[in-house]
Amino acid sequence: MESTVLGVVSPVPKGEWSATATYQKLNIVTFEGSVYIAKETNIGIQPNVTNGWETFWMLIHESASFAEDIIFSEDFQITTPFGYFEPDASGSAVVPAEGKSFSELLKEAYFKAIDPKVVLPSCVCVSSELKSYEVGTTVTPSASVTFHSGSYQFDSETGVEADAYKLTDTLGNEINAQTGSFPAILVSDGISYGISASVAYTAGNAPKNNAGDLVPSLAIQAGTAMDAADGTLTGYRNSFYGTLTEKSEITSSVIRSLNASGKALANGSSFSVSVPVGAVRVVIAYPATLRDVSSINDVNGLNAQIKSSFALQTVSVEGADGYTGISYKVYSLDFAEPNDTENTYNVTI
């Protein structure tokens, strides 16, 4: 049986060899006062190395890895950082090297397995109809949901798949699909309508850590992702303002023929009323749930306060498409003659 020579202290002379000692997995071999290291073999078997340096060099290149064959017999102390091992407050630290190969110690010092961060699957529900409408408007809400299969930090794919989609509205209607439309809604006072989605999904693959090893305990389990669409469908009562060219009875239809605010006004809201040439009446109307008008300023009249010039009455004003009316505070100002100069009134409720 032959020994594979791993190292040499001095050139190899010709002659007899003898194995003298064993250190861990290696044999220390001597020849005429020189010391050589050979791969583990039976002590006492004469290595077949007798023809000098060339043969010895060949055996070195055929040898096993030093990193795997050299085993540390004890722990050792460091005073400067060695990979993840660092001196403590005392200025030194002990590296637990005993019984480990050089390869194992390097991996322990410079490589640390890190579990991947896991992002669970999610979904996003979207509906463009969730906004505010004038009371009396008919709306057909629709929605869609997009599914995201999650992610593993060190993998590109989780293997998770969507299993079932569901869209639900706050009226209890359900659509078992990724996209769809709900029954039409007549917008009423006080309505607050929303849509949400859920997506059932399958279990995913086991992720890998930064060393490429599987971590089954962190695999995404089957579950359900949920999301509520941004926004809420609500209703509002318009406010109206503008001018008329005749002084007929002020009714709901007359008021609704004026400029509309396009949103709910509140106490403190401000707007401007343009008064064109030929106007004989200025009208301002808003829901009676708000306070009396705070100010009406005549821009051409040096912003003078003229709210006392307006007459106040209460009129029932309908919503969109003839929807049930509610009480409005209606302010009106009649001119003795058609207006002959363009003007603007700034109004604050």
PyMOL commands that set and color helices and strands:
alter all, ss='L'
color gray80, all
select helices_A, chain A and resi 53-61+66-69+102-110+216-218+252-256+307-309+320-322
alter helices_A, ss='H'
color red, helices_A
select strands_A, chain A and resi 5-8+18-23+26-31+34-39+76-78+93-95+118-119+122-126+132-134+138-139+142-148+151-152+162-169+174-175+179-181+185-186+192-193+195-201+223-228+233-236+240-244+259-260+270-275+281-287+295-298+304-305+311-317+326-334+343-348
alter strands_A, ss='S'
color yellow, strands_A
deselect
rebuild
show_as cartoon
